[in-house]
């Protein structure tokens, strides 16, 4: 990645965005970003909660141009903004709803309709942090994932090339997903900006709204969505006229999971290919595949996924390598298969599978509209692991679903019990929070994920003058010693099995340390508390643990 500043817009002569009936040219777009930048208060952090995708984009780019850090919480609930204020007390909220009340200073997005600007297209340095996305663990404490401008641009350009976006210049991009999450930010905001597509401000939800959005233009629309929405849309495929009055250029779906059977039905309904994009909040988008072609993923140009003794990693431009929560299996140069999330891998009666695979088999049953497998809270050291499943299948009994499931999976993995419900608690990106699932089946979630442990290295730390003069950093040996003393206070002796240093820690920095243990080894990860930048990770084995 070049150190040269990267522009916010790629090539394209047509309008940049559409907001209702209003078409916004490049000149108007640039004028409104500059005007909005002048209106923003002097503050280091902004929580951008604009519902309108165009206003969100203008506010986001205006904040970057002011050097402000945009914080994107996992939800628009007031408690999410309140939680961020614990670590970012100087933040303010930017919203486009005058009726909303937030526990922080609030700016309401103004009415903008400015004449065209002749100013050059803004460009930002690759290393500038463009946004910090947050996910919440079981403790509810926000976990930051910073995203640098260079990484956003690189992954967007690579994704567009892999998807063949240049075949659809000026096509409207219709997105059913929220733009304040990683998938929506990259695929619903950055993709149109960098590839000359038409960014649309609305977020259609119901099948009829999605259909109307795709029917609106002569050019084929590009649909960015999720498997949950695809299932609802394909379910409406029998409605007269569906798929005959419009033709999508292609459909892009998140991986959540998406079965080949559903993808095939969607391709027939839309007369267009259905592609998936693989990524995560920590690393962004990394790979694509056409679902009906099979399980193999191709990494985006400039990116690499690999395994080492500490886990699975994603490498790419402008950011340090990021540890993945998924297990991958390389299948060749630039290709891999997903084995499931580490937390999803299950072993029952000596047989291995994954919750994602089992869920996929459940969803493939005719008549099942939605469903999920889960491992409930239990002490697997003393109790044989027991899977449960939750299913939405109008007209089917639990016994019928179980009988059909028995034909698809090993009997060891049959859910005991199978809960039949009238709805599943999916969030706005189509995911099923584990805590909500446990409450649905009558269990109380446990606080299984500890809050990060904070370690501060004072500015006058005694190592600073000599390591190194003029460019002080905390030595790696001292850093590891501090981490191990805090995280593993009961270990008198042990061995560091693997360590990876990602980013320097300097006097004055505070690091947030998290760790997980399987009883034999403990894996730890340290991040800068203010930005979420990973600085060091690794595994340690206690001397009392068997080799």
Secondary structure by P-SEA (a helix, b strand, c coil): cccccccccccccccccccccccccaaaaaaaaaaaaaacccccccccccccaaaaaaaaaaaaaacbbbbbcccccaaaaaaaaaccccbbbbbcccccccccccccccccccccccccccccccccccbbbbbbcccccbbbbbbcaaaaaaaaaaaaaaaccccccbbbbbbccccccccccccccaaaaaccccccccccccaaaaaaaaaccccbbbbbbcaaaaaaaaaacccccccccccccbbbbccccccaaaaaaaaaaacbbbbbbbbccccccccccccccccbbbbcccccccccccccccccccccbbbbcbbbbbccccbbbbccccccccccccbbbbaaaaaaaaaaccccccccccccccccccccbbbbbbbbcccccaaaaaaaaaacccccccccbbbbbccccccccccccaaaaaaaaccccccccccbbbbbbccccccccccccccccccaaaaaaaaaaacccccccccccbbbbcccccccbbbbbbbcccccbbbbbbccccccccccccccccccccc
